[in-house]
Structures are given as C-alpha cells and as structure tokens.
C-alpha cells in the first residue's frame, strides 16, 4: 500500500466544516498521520535520483564488486567485466569523484566478486568471482590502502555471483552463486580467518545474482530475487544470524542482478533494476519490513548488474550507483540516490 502523491489534496477535498487555514492544517495533519501509520513519511514517500558528472570515472562495465568502507568513509569498487574483458582496477568514490587507486597487491581480474563491509573486522571483504574461464574461491580484505589475501582454513567453493552482506557486528554472510555448472544454495559466515558453513532450518533455493543488503541497525539482512538459469525469482528472505525466513507480501517482479544498498538517510534498503528473461528493468523499491515501489520522475535507465552501495554513512545518507549493462551495452554513468 502506498500514499498517493496528491493525498493531501484529496484529504482537503473530503474535509468539511472548516475553512481557509483550518482546512489546510487539518488536511496536512491527516496526511502526515496517514503516512506515519503506513510506515512512510515525507522522506520515505519518494527518493531522488541525480545523475552526477565526476571529473574521473571507471570505464564502462557491469558485475563489479562494490562496498561502502565505513572506516575510510569512501565507497570502493573493484573489477567487473566489459564484453570478454575482465578488469582488476580499484576505485573509490570520495563524495565528489571517482579516484583510481594503485594498491601494491590486488585480486586478479574478475567479474562477479562478492563484496561487503565487515563491521567486526573494520575491513571490506571480497570473495570469489570469475575471469570467464575459471572461477575463484579466494578471500581478500581491503583496508582503504591495500588489498590483502587471506589464507582461510575453509571457504566456499569457487563461484561468481554470490550474495555477500554485512550482518552488523556479527561479520558477513554469503549465500549462493554459480560455478559454470552448479547453482548453489549454501550459507557461509566469515570471522576474519575462516569461513563457516551454516545449516539453517530454512533457506532460499539455489540461485546466483540475488540482491542483498543489511538493514542498518536492525539485526536483519535482506535477500531478494536471483536466477537458477532457467527461472527468475521474486521471493524475499531475511537472515537473522541463524536461519533464513521467507517474507510474505507483494514486491518487485521476478528478476536477477538487481542492485541493492542500505540507505543511511532513509534507514531503509533501496533496490534498483535488474533483468528477467527478456527485459532490463528500471524500477526503484524500498524495503522497510515490506516492499514499497517508488514513483520517481528521473532515474537511471533500465539496467542490470550495476554497482550500488551506500556513501557517507548517517551524515550523508546517499547511495552511489555506477554502470551496469542494458540493451545499449555496458554503461559508465554515476547516479546518486538521496
């Protein structure tokens, strides 16, 4: 359920027995009360997408890894693909522009790496990916300056397109992915030195390229969609540190490769785009214990596999989206959601 953009005017027309300022105040008060009751408000009813023109930028690509680095207050982007080329460059967004970095060590070129900030470690974690012919099972951390390869006693098998997210103070959780033959449905957590395979009582089906994001201060990580190659998913699951729970209610249509990020300003999760079997999508949704579609006049063009992450924390409260792939090919535009 959503509040219509002209709800205030409709309430004003329905009100009776008042005149002038009294009608206006009554209409405004009822509109605000209605919005609060629905879990939305002026800041929730609609977001704003703004196309940016940074002085420097990564080249066009999709399937790059991206994460907001809370320790350095920057958003870091790694790798991706354009056509048959896999990339191994590292960039960060500093609030004004993209800056290419030159770390002394770095993961190899790859697409579809899973990346997320680990609050427990205070580092960005990267896992897996693919160079197009082989699949990776290596783990790296980023401290704002260099990449460091982590030797783990155990780890998920090699794959790309896994969903990786912060779980707050409990580190990160990884789900699914694809190794060229098998679609996975396993769940793993990482403690900084080893991966632990979990045995949740319920779980999403096997899939790759699902959207995932942590819901900020709440102890909930949200996963949506994905694909097993023949079907596209429209289910929403939450992870509470122990098990996955299937959520009910209406939401985005079935798709894989949606872009999802936590919006500190709204304190909610934002989803954009993705693709199904025939169509690239360009819709924007917000999760707040349920999905609500946003009606926005200006937004990025329809696309899948764009890099999307928070930037600036609570003091800024924006999301930065870069690139992706569409009917027009690989993209290199940068957008801010606020």
JOCOR-V566700 format. One record per pair of residues at least 6 apart in sequence whose C-alpha atoms are under 6 Angstrom apart, sorted by the first residue. I is the first residue (numbers start at 0). GAP is how many residues later the second one is. Records with the same first field share a line. If there is no record, write none. Layout:
# JOCOR-V566700
I->GAP + GAP
This chain:
# JOCOR-V566700
7->19 + 23
10->16
11->15
34->6
45->248
46->291
47->289 + 290
48->250 + 287 + 288
49->285 + 286
50->284
51->282 + 283
53->43
54->42
55->42
56->41
58->273
59->270 + 271 + 272
60->19 + 20 + 21 + 262 + 263 + 269 + 270
61->18 + 19 + 243 + 244 + 262 + 263
62->17 + 48 + 49 + 242
63->14 + 15 + 16 + 47
64->12 + 13 + 48 + 49 + 50
65->10 + 11 + 49 + 241
66->8 + 9 + 48 + 49 + 242
67->7 + 241 + 242 + 243
68->6
72->239
73->19 + 20
74->17 + 18 + 236
75->15 + 16
76->13 + 14 + 15
77->11 + 12
78->8 + 9 + 10 + 31
79->6 + 7 + 30 + 31
80->6 + 30
85->23 + 24 + 45
86->22 + 23
87->20 + 21
89->11
90->8 + 9 + 10
91->6 + 7
102->43
104->42
105->41
109->19 + 20 + 21
110->18 + 19
111->17 + 48 + 49
112->14 + 15 + 16 + 47
113->12 + 13 + 48 + 50
114->10 + 11 + 49
115->8 + 9 + 49 + 50
116->6 + 7 + 49
117->6 + 48 + 53 + 54
118->49 + 50 + 52
119->49 + 51
122->19 + 20
123->17 + 18
124->15 + 16
125->13 + 14
126->11 + 12
127->8 + 9 + 10 + 31 + 32
128->6 + 7 + 30 + 31
129->6 + 30
134->23 + 24
135->22 + 23
136->20 + 21
138->11
139->8 + 9 + 10
140->6 + 7
151->41 + 42
152->41
153->40 + 41
154->40
158->18 + 19 + 20
159->17 + 18
160->16 + 47 + 48
161->13 + 14 + 15 + 46
162->11 + 12
163->9 + 10
164->7 + 8 + 48
165->6 + 48
171->17 + 18
172->15 + 16
173->13 + 14
174->11 + 12
175->8 + 9 + 10 + 31 + 32
176->6 + 7 + 31
177->30
182->23 + 24
183->22 + 23
184->20 + 21
186->10 + 11
187->8 + 9 + 10
188->6 + 7
199->43
200->42
201->42
202->41
206->19 + 20 + 21
207->18 + 19
208->17 + 47 + 48
209->14 + 15 + 16 + 46 + 47
210->12 + 13 + 47 + 48 + 49
211->10 + 11 + 48
212->8 + 9 + 48
213->7
214->6
219->19 + 20
220->17 + 18
221->15 + 16
222->13 + 14
223->11 + 12
224->8 + 9 + 10 + 30 + 31
225->6 + 7 + 29 + 30
226->6 + 29
231->22 + 23
232->21 + 22
233->19 + 20
235->11
236->8 + 9 + 10
237->6 + 7
250->40
254->19 + 20 + 21
255->18 + 19
256->17 + 47 + 48
257->14 + 15 + 16
258->12 + 13 + 47 + 49
259->10 + 11
260->8 + 9 + 48
261->6 + 7 + 48
262->6 + 54
263->49 + 50 + 53
264->52
267->19 + 20
268->17 + 18
269->15 + 16
270->13 + 14
271->11 + 12
272->8 + 9 + 10 + 30 + 31
273->7 + 29 + 30
274->6 + 29
279->22 + 23
280->21 + 22
281->19 + 20
283->10
284->7 + 8 + 9
285->6
302->21 + 22 + 23
303->20 + 21
304->19
305->16 + 17 + 18
306->14 + 15
307->12 + 13
308->10 + 11
309->8 + 9
310->7 + 8
317->19 + 20
318->17 + 18
319->15 + 16
320->13 + 14
321->11 + 12
322->8 + 9 + 10
323->6 + 7
324->6
